[in-house]
């Protein structure tokens, strides 16, 4: 699936991924390839991008929203920092 992560200042991620784990307001949830359409609020927490079977990236986010539509996931967050 295609993933885009945007802050008010810039695009911080764009590319093809296997999935993503997000901090929803009612707990963690995951989105994978061909997920049903979804819009959800996000809270402050850790976001994990599953790039492939051996690679993942982690970000601390400040909250925002996620939209899943037509195998594209768009994450709009107030702020994000990379976690090493």
VOPAGU-2260 file (C-alpha; in pm, 1 decimal, decimal comma):
REM VOPAGU-2260
SITE   aa  ch    i         X         Y         Z
SITE  UNK   A    0       0,0       0,0       0,0
SITE  UNK   A    1     103,4     360,3     -44,2
SITE  UNK   A    2     174,6     561,6     271,0
SITE  UNK   A    3     207,8     937,8     311,5
SITE  UNK   A    4     279,6    1108,0     642,8
SITE  UNK   A    5     228,9    1483,5     651,4
SITE  UNK   A    6     281,2    1755,6     912,4
SITE  UNK   A    7     172,1    2118,8     872,3
SITE  UNK   A    8     530,2    2201,9     770,1
SITE  UNK   A    9     627,8    1917,6     535,5
SITE  UNK   A   10     587,0    1564,1     404,2
SITE  UNK   A   11     793,3    1334,9     627,5
SITE  UNK   A   12     730,3    1002,8     453,2
SITE  UNK   A   13     606,8     880,8     116,5
SITE  UNK   A   14     638,7     531,1     -23,8
SITE  UNK   A   15     518,5     172,5     -51,0
SITE  UNK   A   16     489,8     -21,4     276,6
SITE  UNK   A   17     351,6    -350,6     406,3
SITE  UNK   A   18     166,7    -186,4     695,9
SITE  UNK   A   19     158,8      67,6     976,1
SITE  UNK   A   20      81,2      57,3    1350,1
SITE  UNK   A   21     -84,1     371,9    1486,8
SITE  UNK   A   22    -181,2     506,5    1831,6
SITE  UNK   A   23    -557,8     553,3    1804,1
SITE  UNK   A   24    -752,2     735,8    2074,0
SITE  UNK   A   25    -888,2     400,2    2194,7
SITE  UNK   A   26    -562,3     204,7    2158,4
SITE  UNK   A   27    -311,0      81,4    1902,9
SITE  UNK   A   28    -433,5     -46,7    1565,6
SITE  UNK   A   29    -273,9    -163,9    1243,6
SITE  UNK   A   30    -345,7    -103,2     877,3
SITE  UNK   A   31    -222,0    -343,1     608,9
SITE  UNK   A   32    -254,4    -386,6     231,4
SITE  UNK   A   33    -612,7    -364,1      97,9
SITE  UNK   A   34    -756,1    -245,5     432,3
SITE  UNK   A   35   -1119,3    -131,7     436,9
SITE  UNK   A   36   -1179,5     246,1     414,3
SITE  UNK   A   37   -1119,6     415,6     748,8
SITE  UNK   A   38   -1090,5     756,6     912,6
SITE  UNK   A   39    -964,8     772,4    1270,9
SITE  UNK   A   40    -828,1    1020,4    1523,0
SITE  UNK   A   41    -477,4     961,6    1654,7
SITE  UNK   A   42    -329,5    1044,2    1992,5
SITE  UNK   A   43      24,8    1119,9    2104,1
SITE  UNK   A   44     237,5     805,1    2086,0
SITE  UNK   A   45     459,6     580,0    1877,1
SITE  UNK   A   46     390,4     499,5    1512,9
SITE  UNK   A   47     559,3     201,9    1344,9
SITE  UNK   A   48     597,5     176,6     968,6
SITE  UNK   A   49     649,6    -178,5     842,6
SITE  UNK   A   50     845,2    -119,9     522,7
SITE  UNK   A   51     913,7    -487,4     448,9
SITE  UNK   A   52     963,3    -813,4     638,7
SITE  UNK   A   53    1303,5    -701,7     768,7
SITE  UNK   A   54    1270,6    -323,6     791,5
SITE  UNK   A   55    1062,5     -93,0    1007,8
SITE  UNK   A   56    1076,1     275,5    1096,8
SITE  UNK   A   57     948,6     439,0    1414,5
SITE  UNK   A   58     818,6     790,0    1482,7
SITE  UNK   A   59     686,9     967,7    1791,0
SITE  UNK   A   60     377,7    1161,1    1684,5
SITE  UNK   A   61     185,8    1442,1    1851,5
SITE  UNK   A   62    -161,1    1331,8    1741,2
SITE  UNK   A   63    -370,2    1387,2    1431,9
SITE  UNK   A   64    -578,2    1181,0    1190,8
SITE  UNK   A   65    -544,0     888,7     950,2
SITE  UNK   A   66    -742,1     815,9     633,1
SITE  UNK   A   67    -734,5     482,6     448,1
SITE  UNK   A   68    -890,9     479,5     100,5
SITE  UNK   A   69    -818,8     281,3    -218,4
SITE  UNK   A   70    -506,5     114,5     -74,0
SITE  UNK   A   71    -355,7     452,3      18,8
SITE  UNK   A   72    -301,3     555,9     380,3
SITE  UNK   A   73    -259,4     924,5     461,8
SITE  UNK   A   74    -148,0    1022,5     811,6
SITE  UNK   A   75    -187,5    1388,2     909,6
SITE  UNK   A   76      -4,8    1470,0    1233,4
SITE  UNK   A   77      69,5    1785,9    1429,9
SITE  UNK   A   78     433,8    1685,1    1464,8
SITE  UNK   A   79     660,5    1382,1    1434,5
SITE  UNK   A   80    1015,3    1289,0    1526,0
SITE  UNK   A   81    1215,5     986,3    1413,6
SITE  UNK   A   82    1297,0     729,1    1682,1
SITE  UNK   A   83    1628,4     548,9    1633,1
